[in-house]
């Protein structure tokens, strides 16, 4: 079931859908319990950042995975 991001800036009666929410477990950057978003963004390994998101978490940079990575 798809989940959507809703903008309620103008009130709940004027709410509008602004995009689809991507959970970590469905994200391109999530692999074996780790988020590799920073590595993919910069193309190089940076100092370790302890970021282990929950599978049902989400962030602003999530991209839906279409196939295998």
ZIUR-V654516 format. One record per helix or strand of 2 or more residues. SS is the DSSP state (helix for helix, strand for strand). FROM is the first residue (numbers start at 1). TO is the last residue. If there is no record, write none. Layout:
BEGIN
{{SS;FROM;TO} {SS;FROM;TO}}
END
This chain:
BEGIN
{{strand;4;7} {helix;12;14} {strand;16;20} {helix;24;26} {strand;30;31} {strand;34;35} {helix;37;42}}
END
